[in-house]
Amino acid sequence: MGKAAALCGGGGGTGTRGLVSLLSAVPCLACQELPAMSAEPGGRGGGGPAGGPPATAVAPGSDTYKGWLFKWTNYLKGYQRRWFVLSNGLLSYYRTQAEMAHTCRGTINLSTAHIDTEDSCNIVLSNGGRTYHLKANSEVERQRWVTALELAKAKAIRMRNNQSDDSGDEEPASQSDKSELHGTLKTLSSKLEDLSTCNDLIAKHGAALQRSLSELENLKLPAESGEKIKAVNERATLFRITSNAMINACRDFLDLAETHSRKWQRALQYEREQRIRLEETIEQLAKQHNSLERACRGAPGLSSSNTGVTSTAKGSVPSAKGEASDEDEETEYFDAMEDAPAFITVTADPKHHRRSGSNLSGASEGHPEDWNLEDSVFESSNQSSYNESTCKDLLPKKRRRTRIPDKPNYSLNLWSIMKNCIGKELSKIPMPVNFNEPLSMLQRLTEDLEYHELLDKAVKCESSTEQMCFVAAFSVSSYSTTVHRTAKPFNPLLGETYELDRLEEFGFRSLCEQVSHHPPAAAHHVYSKRGWTLWQEITIASKFRGKYLSIMPLGAIHLEFHSSGNHYVWRKVTSTVHNIIVGKLWIDQSGEIEIVNHKSKDKCQLKFTPYSYFSRDVPRKVTGVVSDAEGKAHYVMSGTWDEKMECSKIVHSSHGSTSTEGKQKTVYQTLSPKVLWKKYPLPENAENMYFFSDLALTLNEPEERVAPTDSRLRPDQRLMESGRWDEANVEKQRLEEKQRAVRRRREAEAVEALEEGKDYEGYIPLWFERKVDAVTGELICVYKGGYWEAKDKQDWSSCPDIF
């Protein structure tokens, strides 16, 4: 039994004498044990199904208990038979008995677990966030398991509270602490026994002394001797009274110590449980930190599941049965968006679905076999990098730069600048270039076209729902460049433009113009000769909240395909930059995107799940469903906004039970998912180049024949890119003051026109004009033409002097 057993002194020590003999007869608390658990009378265990192996204890007096029980897994599989092993206060389970040698599917600690019974055969074990729903084959077997679990829990609690050394899996430091505490308690008990024995001896000898003194008083002695004997008798009485008072005080002290000892033990137990929870939390954070590091290095550890099952948002399938088991890797759960019904998806075998869609309840149109790997539209387009296009006719004809000067290492006190900016509009905060990256907001807006080939493939889709899948993947791909890009772009000056002419290389032309300064708004127009046009007007609303920065893009994005006339509209989600003051900056995307085809009325709802340190979901998860005008679901979208998006075709759907939140769950049977979009790897040395992608490295590359208002010609931005930040800050202040002077002059003109009773139109965009959009009914800036013609003629006389 270790040190505690050694302190007992064996069997009592009949050869010892005095106090040692008396104290050695006191039994050691550590030697007292609960009765050993037995499986059951007769040797048969509980929990096994009819005809299955019984649950049996390993040996008489052993606390190991094994047997079959049924465990709840999920709504698709229900209860599944599992082999359970109860040992050392831990309940573990396996799929088969053979798995005991190599794979444990889950373990729950009974010392802090709650044991409950739902009905005659069910057992519910819960410990923190982990819950097991178990079912025995009969009520008798259930009761045997409950008895074994209760005994194991009692022993685990006693073993922990008494600091016993029975458990062989404790840490050495824990064993030392237990032995020290046990030794201290044993020493206090021994000293109390010593004091009690001394008290008895004092009372005994004190009574004998008083009897002797009384006898002396009765003797005929001289008067002087009698007075001395009387004084000695009084002193002996006082000594006995004092000794009794001391013993009573010691007894009261021990009673008080024992009372508080129970409180201390409860407090110690609580602190130990808190430490265990903290260790588990730290372990989980360490795993997530490791996953983030692998993601930064380009490892595929954070990519979505490759088992053919789509994934969804946090809190999957609200259920009274608790969370999904660790063993069920082949099935994942789905929560719907707030405005859509909850759903579950499972991968179906195409060989088992050769019926037509009309024979499938709730299935999408057409035949499941139409989803074939040879479909040129849905083939993977992510096997090449940006400069290695899959199509020969898209090979670049102009060599673009592949690097920029490394970012200088300048230190800056962020709090000294930001402390007076809480609650202000970001565009009104005078920021040094230290917080910027050498790109303007217009260039960042153009960077959304990095995965333009998704739209080129969408043109080839004959089905509007298939086309919607590519449009949804394109809407998500625009966020992939932001995962490491925590620096802010330069705020464009009023009238600033940016062109990206890739007509010969990739078939599209893009033009952006800053059409408003307060509030800041940029208009964007893209034309592709491959059959699509995209336009948008984006206003950035941003607030600094102290610990984080929220960026809310306002405005709709329009996409129209020339041949079909399909017109898609969607809006961006909120971006949040965390750890503004303390810690490492990181960015997250959260919210919902609803993409609507205003011609066919098809819809796609995408949900961006906010990142959580304690979530079991894949970080940066995006999920959604593509449905037609009648609301019939055709495809399930899943993936992450920083890695890839997949699309799974639905072949069957059925309605399940209502969840605890009152939502109707829908089970979707899908074919194997296809990767529609996958992020390009970052170029070498990207961490020293502001984490720019291959496309971003070329956006600020100097070009001839561009407009004098083009962002490439901004002196402060160019100086920053070259690493001359001090000069860039001086130029930035000069440009901002020049813009303020223009604004003051314009305000004076407005006042003068008002006094004269004239109308003042204010600033008029050069290449865009405001119109009411026929689809959304909103007032939006659309391209009115003339820019590319002016570029061909090199006639920039209408451009303002902003630099």
N, C-alpha and C positions, 0 to 999 in steps of 0.2 A: 504493500500500500504506500510505499515511499516514506517520506519523513514523518508524516502524520502517524503512520502505523508504528514506526520505530519509537515514537514518543509514548506509546501506550504502555510500554514496559511488559509486553507479552501477557501472561496470565495473571498478573496481580502481584507476583513477587513475594511469596510467603517467607522468604529468608530475610527480607529487609526489616528494619526496625524503625520505631518512632513515627515522625510525620511522613517520612518517605514511604513507610509501609501503609500508612493511612491514605496518602494521595495516590499511590499506585493502584488502589482499588477502584478509583474513579474511571469509568469507561471513557474512551476517546470518542468524540463526536464523529471523527472521520471514519472510524471503524464501523459505525452503524450504517447499514444500507437498507434501501427498500427491498421488499421481497422480489426475487427474480421473476421476470416476465416469462410466462409460458404461453405457448400458442393457444392452447385450449385443452380442456379435458379430453383425453382420448387421443391427443396428438394431431388432430385435424385442424387446419387453419381456416380462416375466413377469407372471403372476398373472391374466391375462385368461382368461375362459372361452372355450371353443371357439366360434369365430365372433365373439368380442367384440373390441373395440379392444385392441391390444397395449399393453404398458407400455413407454414410450419416454422417453429422456432429452430434455430440451428442446433442448440443443445440444451439440456435441462439447466436452468439457472441463467441462460443466456438472455441478453436484451435485444437480440436480433430476431426480426420477424419478417417473413417473406410471404408473398402470395399474389394472386391475380385480382385486379380490380378493374372496373370500367371507368375510364377518365374522359370527361368532356373535352373535345378538341375544337370543333367549330360547327357552324350551322349546316355545313355541307356533309360532314362525316358523322356528326353527333358523338355518341359515346364510343370509344375504342378500347379494346382490352389491352392492358398494360401490366407489366410485372413490377411490383412495388417491393422495396426493401427498406425496413425500418431498423436503423442501427445507430447507436451513440447519439440519440436525440435528433437524427436526421432522417427524413423520409425521401427516398430517391425512387425514380421510376425509369423503366426501360421498355422498349418495344417488345423485346424477347428476352428470355433468360440468358441466351448466348451473348447479348449485348453487355451484360454485366462486366465482361472482361475488357471492354474497350470504350463503350459509349454510354454515358449517362445523359438522359434526356431532360432531367430537371431535378432539383433538390429543394426542399423546404425545411427550415429550422423550426423544430417544434417548441423550443424554449420560449420563443416570442410569437408563436402561432396561436390563432384562435380556431378552436374546433367546434363545429356546429353541425346539426343534423336537420336536413330539410324535411325528410319524410322517413318512412320505415326502412328504406334501403340506401339513402343518399348521405354522403358526408361532405362537408365543405370545410376546407382548410385555407386560411388566409393569413398572410404574413406580409404586412406592408402593401406593396403594389402587386404581389403575386397571390393568385387564388387558384386552388385546385377544386374542381367539382368531381367527386368520386361516387361510384355506385357499386354496391355489393350485390351478390346474387340473391340474398335473402336477408331478412331482418336479423336472424341469428348471426350470420356472418358479419353483417354490419356492426352488431354489438360487440363481437369479438375484436374487430379492428378498432372500434372506438375505445374499448378497454385498453388494448395494447398502446394506442396513441396517447391516451390520458396518462398511463403509467410512464411511458417514455417522456412525455412532457414534464410530469412531476419530477422524475429523476433528473432531467436536464436542468430544470429550474433549481433543484436542490444542489446539484453538482456545481452550478454556477454561483449560487448564493453562499454556499459553505466553502467555496474555493477548494473543492476537492481535486485530487490528482487522478481521478478515475479515467478521465478522457485522455486517450493516447494521442490525440491530434491537436493538443494545445501547444502554443508556442512556448519555448523555454522561458522567456521573460514572464509569461503568465503563470507558469508553474512556480517560479521563484516567488512571485507576488503572493500566490495562494499559500505557499508554505510559510512565508513570513507572517501573513495575517493569522493563519491557523496557530502558529507558534505563540504569537502575542496573546491570542484569546486563551490558549491553554495555560500560559504563564499566569494570566490574571485569575483564572479559575483556581490554579494551584495556590496562589497567594491568599485567595479568599479562604480556601480550605485551611491553610496554615493559620490565618487569623481566627477562624472559628475554633480550631483546636486549641489555640492559645487562650481564647476566651473561656473554653470549657475548663482548661487547666487552672486558669486564674480563679474562676468561680469555685472550683473544687478545693484548691489549696487555700484560697481566701476564707472559705467556710471553715476548713480545718484549723487555720490560724486563729479565727475568732473563737472557735470552741476551746482551743488551748488557752487563749487569753481569758476566757470566761472561767475556765477551771483555775487559772492562776488567781483570778480575783476572789474566788471562793476560799482559797487557802488563807490561813492566818499569817500574814506577813506584816512587816512594819508599814506604818502609814505612808512613808515616803515611797516604798516599793509599790504600794497599791496605786498611788497616784501616777507613777510612771507606767504601770501596766495599763491603767485606764487610758492614758495618752496614746500608748501604742495601739490599743484596741480602736480608738477613734481614727487614728491614721490608717489602720488596716481597712476600716470601713470606707473611708474616703478613697483609698486606693482601689477598692473593689468597685465603688460607684463610678470612679473615673474610667476604670478599665471597661466596665459595661457600657458607658457612654461612648467610648472610643469604638468598641465593637459595633454598637448600634449605628454609629455614624458611618463606619465602613460598610455595613450591610445596606444602609440607605444609599451610599455612593454606588455600590454594585447594582442595586435595583435600578437606580437612575441610569447607570451606564448600560445595563441590559436594555432598558426601554429605548434609549437613544441609539443603541447599536442597531436595533431593528429599523429605525428611521434612516440611519446611515447606510444600512444594507440596501434599503429601497432606493435611496439616492444614488448609491453606487451602481445598482442595477440599471437605473434610468440613464446614468452617464455612460455605462457600458453599451446600452442599446443605442444611444445617440452616436457613440463612437463607431459602432458597427454600421449604422446608416450612413455616417459621414464617409467611412472607408468605401462603402459601396458606391456612394455618389462620386467620390474622387476617382475610383476605378473606372466608372462610366465616363467621367470627363476625360480621363487619360486615354480611353479607347477612342472617344470622339476626336480628341486632339491628334491622336495618331492618324485617324482617318483623314483629318483635314491636312495634315502634313503630306500624306500620300497623295491627296488630291492636288496639292500644290506642286508636287513633283510629277504630276501627270499619270499617277498610278490609276488603274481602273477600279480601285476599291470602292469608290462612291457611285459608280454607275448603277443604273437601275437593274433590277433582277433580270438575269438571263435565262430563267427557267421557263419562259413563255407565259408568265403571269404578269399582268399589269398591276401597278401600285397606285395608292391614293393618299389622301390627306390624313392628318392626325386624328386619333380617336376612332379607329375603324370599327364599324358595326357595333353600335351601342348595344350591350347585351347584359342580361343578368347573370350570364355564365362567366363573366370575367374576361380576361385578356386571352388572346390566342396563345397556344402552346408553342414552346420553343421547337418542338419536334416537327411541326407542320410547315416545312419550308415550301412545299409544293402548292400551297394555297395562301393567298393574301387577301386582305379585306379592304373594302372601299367605303368611304363616307362621301356622300354627294355634296355638291355645293349647296349653299344655303337656299337657293331657289330651285333646286332640283331634288328628286327623290333619291334616297340612299340606294346604293347598289353594290353587288358583289360580282366579281368576274372569275371565271375558271376557263382554262384552255381546253378546247375541244379537239378531238382527233378528226381531221378532215375526212378520213376513211369512213367514219361513222355518221357523216352528215351529207349523204348524197341525194337527199330529197330536195325538192324545189322549195323556194322560200315561202310559197303559199301554203305549204304543209307544215311550216314551223310556226309555233305560237309566238307571235311577237318578233319574228325574225326579220332581218333587213331584206330588202328586195333582191331578187336574183338568186343565183345558186352559190352555195358556199365554195364550190370548186372554182368559181370565177377568181378566187383569191389565190393566184398561182405565183410561183417564184419567178416565172419568166416574164411577168408583167413589167414592161420597160418603164412604166410610170412609177411603180413602187420599188424599183431596184435601189439598192443602197447607193448613196452619192457621197459617202463620207470616207472613202478609202484614199483620197488624195488631199494634199494640202492646198492652200490658196493658189500657189503658183503652179500646181500640177493638176489642172482641170481634167475631168474624165473625158471631155469631148475634144477632139483634135482641132475643131474649128474655133475653140475658145483659147488656144494657146496665145499668151501675151505677145504682142508684136513690139512692145517697148520694154526695155529692161528697167525695172523699178528698183529703188534703193531697198536694202534689206536691213539697215541699221541706222541709228542716229547717235549723236554723242551721248555718252553715259551721263546719268543724272548725278549732279554734284551732291556732296554730303554736307548740306547746310543745316545747322541747328537753329531752332526758333522757339521762343516761349509762346506756346499756343494760348495759354490762359490770359496772358497780358493783352492779347488782341481780342479774344472772344468774350471776356467777362462782361463787357458792356454791350454785347450784341444779342443777348438772350431775348427772344420774342420778335426780333426784327426780321424784315424780309431779306433773304440772302443777297438779292441783287442790289440792296442798298448798303451792304457792308463793304467798306474799303479793304479789300484783301490784298496782301502782297502776293507775288508770284510763287512764293514758297509753297502755297497750298494748291497751286495749279498744276496742270500738265500742259505741255506745249501744243495744245489743240484748242480750237474754239468750240462753242456749243453747236455751231453750224456744222463743223466737221464731225462732231460726235453724232449729230443727227444723221449725217450721211453714212456713218459707220453701220447703221442698221441694215445697210444693203450688202453686208459682207456675205450673207448666204442667199444672194439673189437667185441662185440656180434653183432654189426651191420653187420660186414663182415661175421660172422657165419650165419646170416639170409640171407645175399645176396647169399650165396652158394646155398640155397634152391630155389632161384628164377629160374623159367623156361624161363622167358622173359628177354632179355638183357636190355630192357628199364627199367623194374622193378628193375633189379639188379643195374642199374645206379643210381636209386633213393637212394638206401642204400649206395652206394659208395659216392654219393654227401653229404648225411647226415653225413657220417663218416668224410669226408674232412672238414666239418664245425665244427664237435664236438671237433676237436683237439684244437680249439681256446677258448673253454668254460673255461678252467682252467686259462686263462690269464687275465680275466676281473679284478681281484684284485691283480694279481701277478706283481707288478711293479718293484720288485727287480730283478737284473740280476743274472743268474746262474754263477757258476765258469767256467772260460775258461779251457777246458781240456788240459792237457799236451800231447805232442806228444807221441803217443803210448798208451795212456790211453784207457781203455776199460770199458764197462759196460754190464753186462748180466742180463736178467730178465727171469728166468726159471719158467714158469707157465704151463708147459706141462701137469702135472697131474691135476692141478686145473682148468685151463681155456683152455688148449689145444694148447698153443703156446709157442715158445721160441724166445727171442729177444737178439741180440748182436749188440753193437755199438763199433766203434773204431775211435779214432782221427787219421786220416790218413795224415793230413797236418797241419802245424802250421801257416805259412804265405803263402797264406791266410788260415785262419782256416777252416778246412773241416772235417766233420764227416761222416762215412759210417755206414749204418744201415741195418740190415737184420732180417726179422721175418719169421718164419715158423710156420704154424698152421696145426695140424693134422686134423682139421675140413674142410680143403679143400682150403686153400689160402696161398699165399706167398707175402710178401711186402718187398721192398728194396728201398733204396734212398741214395744219397750222397748230403748233404746239406752244402753249404758254406754261412756263415753269413757276409753280408756286412752292416756296420752300420756307420752312421755319426751323430755326435753331432752338432746341429745347434744353440745352445744357449738356446732357449726356449723349444725345443723338441728334441727327439732322434728318428731317423728313423732306423728301422731294416729291411733289405731286404734279406730274405732267397733266395738263388740261388740254382738251381738244381731241378731235376724232381723226383717225387714220382711214383714208379711203383707198381702195384698191379695185380696179376695174380691168377685166379681161376683154380684149377687143373682139374676139370671135364669138364668144358666148354671151357677152353683155352682163355677166355676173358681176355684181357690185357689192364688195365686202366692206364693212365698217366695223372698227373696234377702237378701244381706248387703252392707254397704258396703265400699268399698276403703279403703286407707290414704292419708291426706293427709300431705304433707310440706311444712313451711315451711323454705325455705333462706335462707342468709345471715343467720342470727340475730345474729351478732356484727358482721360486716363486710359491707358491700355493701347493695344494695337487696333488700328482702324479696320473695320470689316463692314461689308455692305450686304443687305438682304432685300429681297423683293417679296411683297405680300399683297394680296388682294385678288380680285377676279377680273377676267377678261371675257366679255361676251362678243363673239364675232357673229355678225348677222349678214347673210346674203340677201340683199333687199330685192333681188329678182325672184329667186326660188323660195325665199323665207327659211332656208336652212339656217341652223344655229349651231354654235359650238361654245360651250361654257368651260373655261379653263380656270382652275383654282391654283394659286401660288400659295403654298403652305408656309407660314412664317417659321423661321428657324427657332428651335428650342434646344437648349443644352440637354434636357431630360427627355426628349422625345425619342421613341424607338423608330420613328420613320426615317427614311433616307433624307438627309439635309437637302434643302432647295427643291423639294418635290413639286411637280406640276402634274395635275390630273384633269381629265375632262371627258365629255361625251359629245359626239357629233350626232345631231338628230335632224330630221327633215321637217317640212312645214307642218306635218300632222303630229309632230312630237315623237315619232318612232326613232329609236336610237339605232344608228348604223355602225358607228365606230367608237372605240374607247381609246383615248389619248393618255399616255403616261410617260413619265421621264423626269428630268431635272433641267432647270433653266441654265445650268452651267455645263452640262455634259451632252445630253442627247434627248430626243423625243421619239417615242415609238407609237405605232398605230396598230390596233387589233380589230379585226372585222367581227361583228356580232352575228352569230348564226342562230341564236335562240335566246329568248328572254322570258322570265317568269317572275311573278310577284311573290315575294316572301312575306313573312310576318311583319307586324309593325314594331318598330324599335321603342326603347324606353322614352325617346324624345318625341314619339308620336309620328315619326317619318315612316313611309312605306318603303321597304327595301325591295330592290329588284335584282334578281340574279341574272347576269349576262354570261352566256356561253360564247366564247370567242375562239377564233383560229389563232395560230401562233403570231406573235407581234412582229411587225416589220419596222426596222429603223428608218425613219424619214430624214432625220437630221442628227448629225454628230459634230461636236465642236472640233475645229482645227487645232492642232497643237500649237502652243506659243513658240515663237522663234527662239533661237539660242540667245542667252544673255538677256531675256526679256525682263528679268527683275531689275536690271540696271537701266532699262529703257522704258520705264513707267508701265511695264507689263503690256506694251502695245502688241497687237496682233500684226500679222503680215500686212493686212490692208491698212491698219492704223499707221504703220511706219511710212506708208506712201502718201498719206493724206496731206501732209504739210510739205511734201517735196516741191521745190520751186519749179514752176512751169511758165513757159512763155505764152503770151497772147491772152492771158486772163484779164478780167476787169480790174481796174485800179482799186476797187473796193474789196477784192478777194482776200480771204483770211490769210492766205499764204504771204501776203505783203504786209501784215501787221508787224511793225518793228519790235514791239515788246515781246510778242510771241516768238519771233525769230531769234531774238537775243536770248530768251530763256532756253530755247532748244539748243543753242550753241553753248549753254552753260554759263553765260554772263548774266547772272541773276540781278546783281546790283544795278547794272545798266538797264535791265529789263524793268525793274521797279520804277526807275526814273521815267522811262518811256511810257509806262502804264499810267503813271500819274499825269503826265503831259496829255495823253490821249483822253483821259477822263475829264480833265479840266477843259479841253477843247470841246468835248461833247457837252459839258455843262454850259459853256458859253453859247453854243448853238441853241440849246434848249431855252436859255434866258432870252435870247434874241427872238425866238419863236413865240415865247410867252408875251413879250412886249408887242410883237406884231398882232397877237390875238387881242390884247387889250386895246390897242389902237383901232383895230377893225371894229371892235365892239362899240367904242366911243363914236365912231363914224357911222354906226348902224349897218355895217357890212358883214357879210358872212366870211368866216375864216375856216378854211378846210383843214388846216393843220398839216401834219406830215402825210405825204402821199407816197406809198411804196413805188419803187421804180419799175420792177418787173412783175409785180403781182397787183391784183385789184380785189376789192372786197365785193363779194356776191353772196346772196342767200342760197345755201345749198339746197338743191331740189329734193334730196333724199332725207336729210336730217332736219332741214328748216333752220339751220344755224347760219350766222353770218361768218363767212370764212374767206381767207385770202387765197385766191387761185391764180395760177400762172396765166398771164395775158399774152405772152409771147414777146418776141423781139430780142431776147438775149443772145441766142445763138446766131441770129442774123447780124447783130452788132459785133459779135466776136469775129464772124467771117470778114466783115468789113473793117474791123478794128476801129469802130466808131464808138468811143466811150465818152463822148461830149456830155451826155446826160448824167453821168455818174457824179455824185457829190464828192467833195474833198473831205474825207473823214480821217485820213492818216496823217 
